[in-house]
Each structure stands twice: as C-alpha cells, then as structure tokens.
Amino acid sequence: MRRSPPHPRPGRASAPATRISVLLVDDQAVVRNGVRTLLEHEPEIVIVGEAKDGRQAVAMTQLLDPDVVLMDIGMPVMNGIEATRKIGEVAPRSRVLILSAHSDDDYIKAVMAMGAVGYVLKQSSLVNLVRAIRKTGKGGTVISSVVRRRHDLLASA
C-alpha cells in the first residue's frame, strides 16, 4: 500500500478548486504503477493512495476521502462490484469510476447498479481517462463510447 502525504481538499480555502484527489484500486501492481506514472503529470489530479483489493479500497476511501476512486472490477478478497457498493454506504461523497478490461454487459450493469458513476475501458487513451476523472471528480457521469453504445442498447431493449 503506497500512500501520498495528506493533500488539500478541493473547495477548501487552501486548495485550488480544480484539484481532484484519486485513489487507485487494482490488484496488479504494474497497472497501478503505470496509471500513477501517467496521472502524476496531470496538474489537476493528485494520487492520494493505492489499494490492491476491494476491502483495502473501502478502508482507504474512508481514511483518505478521495474525490474519485479509480476501481478495477476483478480483484481478490473483494471485487470491484462489491467494493463500489460498500464505498457508496461508507463514503458517499467519493465517486467510483470503473477502469476495467471487461466490456461485458453483466459487469457494466452490476457496477452501475451498485453506484459507480463511470465506466472506462483499460484500452482507452490517456486523454479519455483524464477526461473521465475530471468529469467524475466534478460531479458528472462518464461511460466510454464503446460501453455507452452497448448500455444504450440494453436500456432500449
């Protein structure tokens, strides 16, 4: 578990209003390290911690109070679907953005039903990932274009 020093919260007098705090959650260290390395270059985003499973994500969300929890789905101990539900219960201010390799309809429906506010595929570009973090961090909802087309089809069925 890697934690950054405490950070100023968006909306407080000492912090720029555009700073978005992010907790990275993925069971693969290489994925967490890669995402961290990419996002550290974004001035509006601060990585406040990392978790390797859903249980750790829930505990760290309570402790760190991030704006966005960037969450994988398939993890040991507690998967991202259950962790999303629990985060909604214990830290409703934090918004869960799913970053997953899964584009299956069942995964999409399950995490959105549990309270995720966005779903981005791991094959997305850095530009799209940063855009998704910014939008969810500012209260919006994001679904990647591939997932959105599939989700729209499900909703109309």
N, C-alpha and C positions, 0 to 999 in steps of 0.2 A: 504494500500500500504506500503510495507516494503522495505526500500532501504538500501543498504550497503554503507559504505563510498566510496569515489572515489577510483578507483583502477588503477594501472599502466596498460597501453595498451600493448598487445603483439607487439613485433617488435620495441618498443621504448627502448632506452638505459637503462633505469632504471628497466625494467621488464624482467623476464625470458621469452625466446621466446616460451616456451611451455604453458604458462598460457592462458586459454580460458575463456573469460567472457560470462556469461549466464544470460539471462532474462527469468524467469519462468512465463508462462502465462496459467492460468487455473482458471475457475470460482469457483472451490471448494477449500476452504482454507485448508482442510485436505490433499488434493492431493499436493498442493503447499508446505505445511509444510513437508510432507513426502519426496517429491523429494528433497527439500532443505536439509533435515537432511541426506539423503543418499549421496548427492553430496558434501556436506561440507567436507567429509572425503577424497575427491579426490584432491591431491595436484596440479594437473594441471588445476583444474576448480575453478572459483570464481563466486559465485552468486552475481550479481550486483543489482538485484531488482526483484520485483514480480508485476504482473498485474492480475486483476480479470476478465477482458473482453478485447475484441479486440481493442476497442477505446483507452483504457488505455495502451495497448501493443504498439500501434502505437506511442503514445505520449512519452512513456518511452523509446522506441527504439531510437527516435530522440534525446532525452535528454542524455541517457546513452551510446549509440553507442556500444551495446554488439556484440561480435563475433557471438554468437548463440542465437536465440530466440526459446526457447523450448515451442511450442504452442499447446494448445488443439484446437479442432475444434468446438465443441458445447458449445457456451457461449452466455450469454445475451448481449445486447447493440450492439455488432458487433461480428459476429462469426469468427472463425479462418481462414476461407477461404478468407473472405473479408479483414481481418487484414493482412494476408500474402501478398495479392495484394498491399495494401497500404504501407506496410513496404518496399516492392520492389521499390516503387516510391520515398519514402521519405528518406530511409536509405538503399540504395542498397548494402552497404558493409556488413550489418548484414545478416546472413544466417538463414532462418527459417527451423527448424527441428520440424516436427509434432510429438506429442506424444498423441495418441488417442486410445480410446477403439473401434473405428469404423474401420472395415476392409472392408467395402462396396466399391465396385468398383467406384461408383459415387463420394464418398468422396476422394478417392485416386487420381482419375483423376482430380478432381476440384482443389485440393490444389497443385498438381504438375504443373498444367496449370497456376496457379497463382504465381508460383515462389518458392515454397518450394523445398529445396534441400535434404530432407529426410523425411522418414515416419517410425515411430517406434510405435509398439502397446504397450499399457499400461501393457499388460500381459508379456512383455519382461523382461528378467533378468536384474539386475543392471549392470552386466558385459556388456551386449549388449547395454544398454542405454549409459553407459560411453563411450564405443567404438564408438557409433554413434555420440556423442557430440564431441569427439576428432577428428573424421574423418571430420565432417562438419565444425568444427572450423578451420581445416587446409585446407579447400577448397574442400573437397571431397563430394560425394553424397552417401547417405545411404538409403536403403529400407530394412525393416526387411524381413527375409526369407519367412514368410507366405505371406506378401504383395508382395514381389518380384515375387513369383511364379504366383500370380494372375495377377500382372501387365504384366509379360512376356506373359501370355496367352492372355491378352487384346491386347497387341502390335502385336501379331502374327495373331490375328483374322481379 
